[in-house]
Amino acid sequence: MRPQRPGAPDASGLAAGYLLLSAILGCAGIGALVGWPLGAVMPLALAGAALGVVLGFYLVWVRWFRRR
């Protein structure tokens, strides 16, 4: 693996997007599965998607922006 030049673009934006999208879809899927036996699939899937947005941004922040 070659070292990158300082300031050279990398794929971290793509990885952050996939992390955000997977958190949204995963939480929406969990919300739909919880809502299925309750008869409220769509409202709980939407609530799960909203939670997934928050979780996804938090995961991106932890992965790339948090100071160690």
SVG drawing of the C-alpha trace seen along z (x, -y; Angstrom):
<svg xmlns="http://www.w3.org/2000/svg" viewBox="-52 -19 56 29">
<polyline fill="none" stroke="black" stroke-width="0.4" points="0.0,0.0 1.5,-3.3 1.3,-6.3 -0.9,-9.1 0.2,-12.6 -1.0,-15.2 -4.2,-16.6 -4.8,-13.8 -8.5,-12.7 -9.5,-9.4 -12.7,-7.5 -13.7,-8.6 -16.7,-10.5 -18.0,-7.4 -17.5,-5.4 -19.3,-8.0 -22.2,-8.0 -22.4,-4.2 -22.3,-4.3 -25.1,-6.9 -27.2,-5.0 -26.8,-1.7 -27.7,-3.2 -30.9,-4.7 -31.9,-1.5 -31.0,0.7 -33.0,-1.3 -35.9,-1.6 -35.9,2.2 -35.8,2.8 -38.7,0.3 -40.7,2.1 -40.1,5.4 -41.2,4.1 -44.2,2.5 -45.3,5.5 -47.0,7.5 -48.4,4.2 -50.0,3.3 -48.0,0.0 -45.3,0.9 -45.0,-2.4 -45.1,-4.7 -42.5,-2.7 -40.3,-2.4 -40.4,-6.1 -39.5,-6.6 -36.7,-4.1 -35.4,-6.0 -35.4,-9.2 -33.5,-7.5 -31.1,-6.1 -30.3,-9.6 -29.3,-10.6 -27.4,-7.4 -25.7,-7.6 -24.4,-11.1 -23.2,-10.2 -21.3,-7.2 -19.7,-9.4 -18.7,-11.9 -17.2,-9.2 -15.4,-7.6 -13.9,-10.7 -14.3,-13.9 -14.0,-13.0 -10.7,-14.1 -8.8,-11.3"/>
</svg>
